[in-house]
């Protein structure tokens, strides 16, 4: 699996384009906004988008989902159903964060822990990792050893847990019990900021180091 990161919205959220090199079919993960930049990157790389994957229902990650799905005829997968209240709150979230208009959407497929999804011939594993939001999911691709973790874990930090239905202890458990077992060598793409590896965070992250 190949990937390219497109920072979107004034919150500089890492929308990722991921694609299968064999078929050149791809997915947009967390298209929070700035759809022209996302579609421009897809065109430049020669990717044929087939779906949208959503890690969680915060507006900087999901604010552009409805419009992108509609414009490009893409299916929407994720997040886990406990984030429905965030998705239904999309227009209000956009107002609070001063972002452009964002619409509510209905995923074509809600995801649960242990589910699998595909992009072309690439298989991704779904991990339910509650804590930052209750329905947050991560995506893991075993061959390229890459995980897309949204706002669960960052290089040197972890997700905020001062939102309704956030849970700090649960977030720590999600990181230690769902992400770490994937392996120290895994490169992860966080929702904001630079990438890192699980091994690096296990040795130096002040919140979740061993
Ligand atoms: Zn978030």
Boltz pocket constraint, residues with backbone or C-beta under 6 A from the ligand:
constraints:
  - pocket:
      binder: B
      contacts: [[A, 56], [A, 58], [A, 61], [A, 132], [A, 151]]
      max_distance: 6.0
